[in-house]
């Protein structure tokens, strides 16, 4: 068994020992919890290169940009939002309409429990059912858990951008990962 297969098995076993996780479309009422998860990433990680804390008002436009065309899913257990995953417009030109950018964020105490795996599986199924052809993720190269997660789902690194994100007083490389559905 490879490392990734073993890790996938362990994550599935961990999830089985937890309370049931429901993945559903996000509701406007979820926005405060989504915002808490995102702002934690703003403050403590390079999962985003946003430098300013967001407010419910500043994230409302982002939230409203999702829906039937670009889903926004949440993982919930016992009434607690554990993470979210979304597809967003990749480029504004209409020729890119079947390509989407994927983002996934997990609440800090729920990381490495399989929540991101459950969210990714759900969003990729939705993407395929909606007729998307290519899914793109931009990942900071110091975010190894995200790289491993994407590779587990078959994403391939297609571009490496040197020192394009500045955060925590240093430059960071980012890479584009792509999955052809």
C-alpha positions as CSV (number, residue, x, y, z in Angstrom):
1,X,0.0,0.0,0.0
2,X,1.4,3.4,-1.0
3,X,1.6,6.3,1.5
4,X,-1.3,8.1,-0.1
5,X,-3.5,4.9,-0.1
6,X,-2.6,4.2,3.5
7,X,-3.4,7.9,4.4
8,X,-6.7,7.7,2.6
9,X,-7.6,4.5,4.5
10,X,-6.7,6.1,7.8
11,X,-8.7,9.2,7.0
12,X,-11.7,7.1,6.1
13,X,-11.3,5.1,9.4
14,X,-11.1,8.4,11.3
15,X,-14.3,9.7,9.7
16,X,-16.1,6.4,10.5
17,X,-15.3,7.1,14.2
18,X,-16.7,10.6,14.1
19,X,-20.3,11.8,14.2
20,X,-21.9,11.8,10.7
21,X,-20.8,14.5,8.4
22,X,-23.4,16.1,6.1
23,X,-22.3,17.9,2.9
24,X,-24.9,20.3,1.6
25,X,-25.2,23.6,-0.3
26,X,-24.2,26.6,1.8
27,X,-26.9,28.9,3.1
28,X,-26.6,32.6,3.8
29,X,-27.0,31.7,7.5
30,X,-23.6,29.8,7.2
31,X,-21.7,32.9,6.2
32,X,-20.5,33.8,9.7
33,X,-19.0,30.4,10.2
34,X,-17.5,30.3,6.7
35,X,-16.1,33.7,7.5
36,X,-14.5,32.5,10.7
37,X,-12.8,29.7,8.8
38,X,-11.6,32.0,6.1
39,X,-10.3,34.6,8.5
40,X,-8.3,32.0,10.4
41,X,-6.6,31.2,7.1
42,X,-6.0,34.9,6.5
43,X,-4.3,35.2,9.9
44,X,-2.4,31.9,10.1
45,X,-1.7,30.4,6.7
46,X,-0.8,30.8,3.1
47,X,-4.0,29.0,2.0
48,X,-5.0,32.5,0.9
49,X,-2.9,35.5,0.2
50,X,-5.6,37.9,1.4
51,X,-3.9,40.1,4.1
52,X,-7.0,41.8,5.6
53,X,-9.6,40.2,7.7
54,X,-12.9,40.0,5.9
55,X,-16.4,40.9,7.3
56,X,-19.7,39.4,6.5
57,X,-20.5,42.4,4.3
58,X,-17.2,42.1,2.3
59,X,-17.8,38.3,1.8
60,X,-21.5,38.7,0.8
61,X,-20.7,39.4,-2.8
62,X,-18.4,36.4,-2.9
63,X,-21.2,34.3,-1.4
64,X,-23.7,35.5,-3.9
65,X,-21.4,34.6,-6.7
66,X,-22.1,31.0,-6.0
67,X,-25.2,29.0,-6.6
68,X,-26.3,26.8,-9.4
69,X,-23.4,27.6,-11.8
70,X,-20.7,27.7,-9.2
71,X,-21.6,25.6,-6.1
72,X,-20.5,26.4,-2.5
73,X,-20.7,23.3,-0.3
74,X,-20.3,23.0,3.5
75,X,-19.6,20.0,5.7
76,X,-21.6,20.0,8.9
77,X,-21.7,17.7,11.9
78,X,-23.9,18.1,14.9
79,X,-24.9,21.6,13.8
80,X,-21.3,22.7,13.5
81,X,-19.8,23.8,10.2
82,X,-16.4,22.0,9.8
83,X,-15.4,23.3,6.4
84,X,-16.4,24.5,3.0
85,X,-15.5,24.0,-0.7
86,X,-16.4,26.0,-3.7
87,X,-16.1,26.3,-7.4
88,X,-15.6,29.8,-8.8
89,X,-15.2,31.3,-12.2
90,X,-11.7,30.7,-13.5
91,X,-11.6,33.5,-16.1
92,X,-14.3,36.0,-17.3
93,X,-14.1,35.1,-21.0
94,X,-17.0,32.8,-22.0
95,X,-14.7,30.3,-23.6
96,X,-13.6,29.3,-20.1
97,X,-17.1,28.6,-18.8
98,X,-16.5,24.9,-18.4
99,X,-13.3,25.5,-16.3
100,X,-13.6,26.4,-12.6
101,X,-11.3,27.2,-9.8
102,X,-11.6,25.1,-6.7
103,X,-11.1,26.2,-3.1
104,X,-11.4,24.2,0.1
105,X,-11.0,25.4,3.7
106,X,-11.4,23.4,6.9
107,X,-11.9,24.7,10.4
108,X,-8.7,24.5,12.4
109,X,-9.7,21.8,14.9
110,X,-11.1,19.6,12.0
111,X,-8.0,19.6,9.8
112,X,-6.5,16.2,9.0
113,X,-9.7,14.4,9.9
114,X,-10.9,13.7,6.4
115,X,-13.3,16.6,6.1
116,X,-11.4,18.1,3.1
117,X,-11.5,14.7,1.4
118,X,-15.3,14.5,1.8
119,X,-15.7,18.0,0.6
120,X,-13.4,17.5,-2.5
121,X,-15.2,14.3,-3.4
122,X,-18.6,16.1,-3.2
123,X,-17.5,19.2,-5.2
124,X,-15.8,17.1,-7.9
125,X,-18.9,15.0,-8.3
126,X,-21.0,18.1,-8.6
127,X,-18.6,19.6,-11.1
128,X,-18.7,16.5,-13.3
129,X,-22.5,16.4,-13.1
130,X,-22.7,20.1,-14.1
131,X,-20.5,19.5,-17.2
132,X,-17.3,21.2,-16.1
133,X,-14.3,20.0,-18.0
134,X,-11.3,21.3,-16.1
135,X,-10.8,22.2,-12.4
136,X,-7.9,24.4,-11.4
137,X,-6.5,25.0,-7.9
138,X,-3.8,27.6,-7.0
139,X,-1.8,26.3,-4.0
140,X,1.0,27.8,-2.1
141,X,3.9,25.4,-2.2
142,X,4.3,25.5,1.6
143,X,0.8,24.1,2.0
144,X,1.8,20.4,1.7
145,X,-1.4,19.0,3.0
146,X,-3.3,20.7,0.2
147,X,-0.9,19.5,-2.4
148,X,-1.2,15.9,-1.1
149,X,-5.0,16.2,-1.1
150,X,-5.2,17.5,-4.6
151,X,-2.7,14.8,-5.9
152,X,-4.8,12.1,-4.2
153,X,-7.8,13.2,-6.4
154,X,-5.6,13.1,-9.6
155,X,-4.7,16.8,-9.9
156,X,-1.5,17.4,-11.7
157,X,0.9,20.3,-11.2
158,X,0.8,22.3,-14.5
159,X,2.5,25.5,-13.5
160,X,5.0,26.8,-10.9
161,X,5.0,30.5,-10.2
162,X,8.0,31.8,-8.3
163,X,7.7,34.3,-5.5
164,X,4.3,35.7,-6.5
165,X,2.6,35.8,-3.1
166,X,3.9,37.9,-0.2
167,X,2.8,37.1,3.3
168,X,4.4,36.7,6.7
169,X,7.3,38.9,5.6
170,X,8.5,36.6,2.8
171,X,7.8,35.6,-0.8
172,X,6.0,32.4,-1.5
173,X,5.8,30.2,-4.7
174,X,2.4,29.1,-5.9
175,X,1.5,26.3,-8.3
176,X,-1.5,25.6,-10.4
177,X,-2.9,22.1,-10.2
178,X,-5.3,20.9,-12.8
179,X,-7.8,18.0,-13.0
180,X,-9.4,17.1,-16.3
181,X,-12.8,15.6,-15.6
